[in-house]
């Protein structure tokens, strides 16, 4: 069990379900400048799916590096694009320039270079359940 999470003001957050706690723990492990998709997190845990991970992040993700858990297409999280972009630039997360036809001309994540496999460094390939990471 990890120590109690706190919000930005240092106040204790309410208890979170066990699955949500595991999702948040994975989000905290993602190194600066790297990302995992919602599906990658579910696959790494060996349970749930992208929608369940997304739900956890929307309800409880504010106290972890939420910008590191992303959509598989590399699009920035709607409604949080500028905040996320600031984090990506601060962490030197690989980005692809937006095409002229892209809405808002916002860049996307360069998923080939930014995606983390849950290990030391490489691109996602052999993600499995928890057993594959011990």
N, C-alpha and C positions, 0 to 999 in steps of 0.2 A: 504494500500500500504506500503510495507517495504522500508527502506532506500536503496539508490542505492548500488548495489553490487560492490565490487572492486576486482581486481585480486591480485595476490601475491605481486606485486610491489606497490600496493595501487592505481593503476590507475582505473578510473571508467570503468566498463564493459558496452558494448552497451545494449540498451533496449532489453528486452527479452519478448516474447509473454506471455500473461496472464497465459495460461496453464503451460508453462515452469516455470514461477515464482512460481506457486503453487507446482509443483513437487519439485523445489529446496527448497521451504519452508519446505516440508515434510522431505527431506534429512537432513536439518539442525536440525530438531527436534529429529532425531534418536540419542539416547544416546550412548556415547562411550561404546564399547564392545558389541553392539547390531547391528543387520542388519534388513533390510526389502528387500524383493524381488521386482523386477520391477513390477510384478503383484500385490503385496501387496500395493505398492504406488498407482497404478491405482485404485485398489479397494477402498482404503482409500479415495481417491479423488472422487470416484463415476463416473469417466469418463476416457476415453482412455483405453489403455491396456499396456501390458508389452513392446511391441515394441515402443509405443509412449514415454513411460517413458525412455526406453533405449536411444532413439534418443535425448531426452532432456538432459539426463545425458552426452551423448557424445558431444553435442554441447555446453552446458552451465555449466556442472557440475564441472569444475575445481576449482571453487571458494567455493565449499561446500564439506563436507566430503563424497566424491563420493564412497569411499570404503565401505560405509555402505549401499549402494543400490546394490544388488547383484543378481546373477542368482539363480534360485530356487534349483538347484542341489548342491549348495555350492562351485562350482568350482571358482577359482580365475579368475578375469578378464584377458583374454588373452592380452598379451603385457604390462600388468601392475601388473603382479603377485608379483614381488619382492617389489615394492612400497607398494602395498596393504598389503602384508604379514608383512611388517614393521609396518604399522599402526595397524594391528590386534594384533601383539605382544605387541606394546606399550599400547594398550587399553585393553589387556587381553580378547580379543574376543575368545570365545570357538572354537577350531580347532580340526579336526580329523587328525590323522597321515595318510600320504599317504601309500597306499599299495606298495609292491615292483614292481608291474606292472604299477603303475601310472606314466604317462609321467612327467619327471623332478623330480619325487619324491616329488612334492609339496603337502602340506596338503590341505584339503578342510575345509570350514567352517562347524562347527557342527550346522546344521540348527535347530535341536531340542532345543538346548540350547541358540543359538545366536539370533534367530528370535524374533523380537519385534512386538508387536501387535498395536502399536500406542497409547497405554495407559500408565499406570504406569509401568508395568513390565512384564506381562506374555507372554506366547507363543501365536503365532497367532492362532486365532480361530474364533472370531466373528467380523472380519473386515467388515465394511459396508461403506457407504458413509459418507460424512461430517456430516450428521445429527446424526449419531451414536456416534459422538465424541464430542458433545456439552454438 
